[in-house]
Amino acid sequence: MPTVKMTGHLYRFFPALENRPITVPAGSVAEILRAVNEMAPGFTDYVLDERGALRRHVNLCINETIVIDRTTLADRVSDEGTVFIFQALSGG
């Protein structure tokens, strides 16, 4: 089963995910995020926009590769995969 990891600040909003391994069934990025949302309701509202695409300041990697398909989230995650979710830094 794939493992999901995220930056520490996300646990502030979703304490149910903190200090535990997050493993979900293999599938598309969209399916992975839905599975995490089942563990911590509201998670997808935080990382996805109203159209279901990754929010502008959220990045997601599968293993060491940034997900390019930010709209349909169709990239596949294998059983051995790791998904890492983090906010992009921006500002001026």
Secondary structure as UniProt FT lines:
FT   STRAND          3..6
FT   HELIX           9..13
FT   HELIX           15..17
FT   TURN            18..19
FT   STRAND          27..28
FT   HELIX           29..39
FT   TURN            41..42
FT   HELIX           43..47
FT   TURN            50..51
FT   TURN            56..57
FT   STRAND          58..62
FT   TURN            63..64
FT   STRAND          65..66
FT   TURN            70..72
FT   STRAND          76..77
FT   TURN            79..80
FT   STRAND          82..87
//
